[in-house]
């Protein structure tokens, strides 16, 4: 049997103060996730997966994410947690690392420009 680092069904909901809840949401966002109906192996790499197979599997997982009504919530969860493995919210772990680095860089730039504006004003 394939050993997976995480199962999509085992995620905890993102605290409301960190990610806005959907207005039509009655329960945790992951209860509406399309991936709950798909095989978890699509979203998480088996050990020693060849590169071509990984790229193909990740593209298939991203297609599932693209039609998911909670893709934004899932992505934000994976960025806030941060989830180290798998495809979450249409992003691979490597893509999430890039997104997090960009987010942190923007936050630093915004803080720096805010401090400069206060000094100049």
Number of C-alpha atoms within 10 A of each C-alpha: 3 8 10 15 11 15 14 19 12 8 16 12 16 20 11 9 7 10 15 12 17 15 6 6 11 10 11 14 21 22 14 16 22 16 20 13 8 13 12 17 15 20 28 23 21 14 9 7 11 10 9 9 11 17 13 12 19 21 18 15 26 21 12 19 24 15 13 17 15 19 23 19 21 26 20 18 23 23 20 14 11 14 18 16 17 25 27 27 24 24 22 24 17 13 12 23 16 12 14 15 12 12 13 12 12 12 12 12 12 12 12 11 12 12 12 11 10 8 8 7 6
